[in-house]
Every structure is written in C-alpha cells, then in structure tokens.
Amino acid sequence: MVTSPDHAGGGPLRIVIAEDSTLLREGLIRLFDEAGFVTVAAYADAEALQHGLAADRPDLIVMDVRMPPTFRDEGVRAAIALRTVHPDLPVLLLSQYVETVYARELLADGGRGIGYLLKDRVASLEEVQDAIHRLVEGGTVLDPDVVRTLFAAQRDPLAGLTPRETEVLSAMAEGRTNTAIAERLRVGVGAVEKHISAIFQKLGLEDSGSDHRRVLAVLALLQRNG
C-alpha cells in the first residue's frame, strides 16, 4: 500500500466521484482508499453530485466527461458550473478518449487545480496519487496524450489526416454525399463513414448536439487552403 500524507487542513483528502459505470466507480473508490484518500460520496450522474456537494465538502472532485442522460458532455458542463461557484475546488475529469474540445473548455478559465486524464491512466496508483496531490496544491494535470493532441492541433489540425481521409474531406468540401463519395472512391458507404468519423476525431470535432461537424471540418480545410 502506498501511503498518502494528510493535506494542509488535517486528515486524509476527501474525494467525491461522479461516474456512471458502477464497475469503474467502485474501482476508483478502492484505488483511492489504497492511496490513503477518503471517498465521501460517489454518484452516477452530474446532477446528483451538484445536489450533494454542499453536504459532502470535498477537497477534490473526480468525474467522467460523458454521463447520463445524453452521454455527451455532462461532466464538462458540471465541472464548469461548479468552478464558477467554487473556483478553488480542484476537479479531475476522466475520459475514455482524447477529446480536445472538452480539454480546451475546461482550461479556458485559466484557473488552478484542473486535471484531465484518460481512464487508462488511473490504473497506476502512483500516477493517480501524484496527480491528485498536484491538483489539490493548485497545479494542472493533463494526460500526455491530450497534450500531444492539443499541440498537434495548434500546428495544423489537418496534418494528421491520411491521404484517403484528405480525399474524403475534399469531396465533402465539394458538397458530395457519402454515397457520392463512395462511388467516386470506389469503396463502400460504410468505409466512407469510418473515414469521416476519423476526420472528426482528428480535428477534435466532438458531437455536441449543436454544431454541424461536417461543415466545421470543411471550414478547417478551406481555412488552410485559403
């Protein structure tokens, strides 16, 4: 067992978890217990966390990016809302994938004690323990894969596309449908859909339910070629 020193307020760090997966939620509780922290509450959705926060009085919140009811960005929205009311409350967001749009939104306020890690990273007790202590001390913790993706996007968001994905995006810019693109490239419509999904992911265009990702992808191409 790795020991964890008490924080400045005395006693072990108090953590609140918001994670819809029962398996992962229970796994996090056990991991934090082994690290010397105390999980004072664990919720299955962001709304329940917000309602119970005043009574929980945590030192840090650990929450999933995507939670019920839509499994899009409930965790990010809740984190931003909580930070508005409690700007000094550290928040660690966990995600299954590199979602740079959400990372940018979380970091936009320039506040302290903000973290964004991939869920695979929490398998290491030492890494989690170190990340939590850095957050509570006012630091920022970003997953290395997220950092690499953010830097790549700043250089050229289209640089990571394969030649075939570039062909598909160019056809999208011409206003062609998926069926028309498939006929031009002599592939199945399913293959085109997979290429388009890869394009969206590489450009950091998450499905927010409002922005038209197809249009945004084309705009990125036009801006580079403009």
Residue pairs with C-beta under 8 A, 6 or more apart in sequence:
1 34
1 36
2 34
2 35
2 36
2 125
2 126
2 129
3 36
4 12
4 13
4 35
4 36
4 37
4 129
4 133
5 36
6 12
6 13
7 13
7 59
7 136
9 59
11 38
12 36
12 37
12 38
13 36
13 37
13 38
13 59
13 60
13 132
13 136
14 37
14 38
14 40
14 56
14 57
14 58
14 59
14 60
15 32
15 37
15 38
15 39
15 40
15 58
15 59
15 60
15 61
15 62
15 132
16 39
16 40
16 41
16 42
16 43
16 49
16 52
16 53
16 56
16 58
16 60
16 61
16 62
17 25
17 28
17 29
17 32
17 39
17 41
17 42
17 43
17 61
17 62
17 63
18 42
18 43
18 44
18 45
18 46
18 48
18 49
18 61
18 62
18 63
18 64
18 67
18 75
18 78
19 25
19 28
19 42
19 43
19 44
19 62
19 63
19 64
19 67
19 94
20 44
20 45
20 64
20 67
20 68
20 71
21 64
22 44
24 64
24 119
25 42
25 44
28 39
28 42
28 62
28 122
29 39
29 42
31 122
31 125
31 128
32 38
32 39
32 128
33 39
34 125
35 125
35 128
35 129
35 132
36 129
37 132
40 56
40 57
40 58
41 49
41 52
41 56
41 58
43 49
43 52
44 67
44 68
45 67
45 68
45 69
45 74
46 63
46 67
46 74
46 75
46 77
46 78
47 78
49 61
49 63
49 78
50 78
50 81
50 82
53 61
53 82
53 86
58 89
59 90
59 136
60 89
60 90
60 91
60 92
60 113
60 132
60 135
60 136
61 79
61 82
61 89
61 90
61 91
61 92
62 92
62 94
63 75
63 78
63 79
63 91
63 92
63 93
63 94
64 75
64 93
64 94
64 95
65 73
65 75
65 76
65 93
65 94
65 95
65 96
65 99
65 102
66 72
66 73
66 74
66 75
66 95
66 96
67 74
67 75
68 74
70 209
72 206
72 207
72 208
72 209
73 102
73 206
73 208
75 93
76 93
76 102
76 105
76 106
79 91
79 93
79 106
80 105
80 106
80 109
82 89
82 91
83 89
83 91
83 109
83 111
83 114
87 109
87 111
88 112
88 113
89 113
90 112
90 113
90 114
90 115
90 135
90 136
90 138
91 106
91 113
91 114
91 115
91 135
92 115
92 116
92 117
92 131
92 132
92 135
92 141
93 102
93 106
93 115
93 116
93 117
94 117
94 118
94 119
94 122
95 102
95 116
95 117
95 118
95 119
96 118
96 119
97 118
97 201
98 118
98 143
98 145
98 146
98 149
99 204
99 206
100 146
100 149
100 150
100 153
100 204
101 204
101 205
101 206
101 208
102 116
102 206
103 116
103 142
103 146
103 150
104 150
106 114
106 116
107 114
107 116
107 140
112 138
112 139
112 140
113 135
113 136
113 138
113 139
113 140
114 135
114 140
114 141
115 131
115 134
115 135
115 140
115 141
115 142
116 141
116 142
116 143
116 146
117 131
117 141
117 142
117 143
118 143
118 145
118 146
121 127
121 128
121 143
122 128
131 141
134 140
134 141
135 141
142 150
149 204
152 159
152 160
153 203
153 204
156 224
157 202
157 203
157 204
157 220
158 166
158 169
158 203
158 220
158 221
158 224
160 202
161 169
161 199
161 202
162 198
164 185
164 195
165 195
165 198
165 199
165 202
167 185
168 181
168 185
168 192
168 195
168 196
168 199
169 199
169 217
169 218
169 221
170 221
171 180
171 181
171 184
171 185
172 181
172 196
172 214
172 217
172 218
173 218
173 221
173 222
176 184
178 189
178 192
178 193
178 196
179 189
181 192
182 188
182 189
182 191
182 192
185 192
196 214
196 217
199 205
199 217
200 206
200 207
200 213
200 217
203 216
203 217
203 220
205 211
205 213
205 216
205 217
207 213
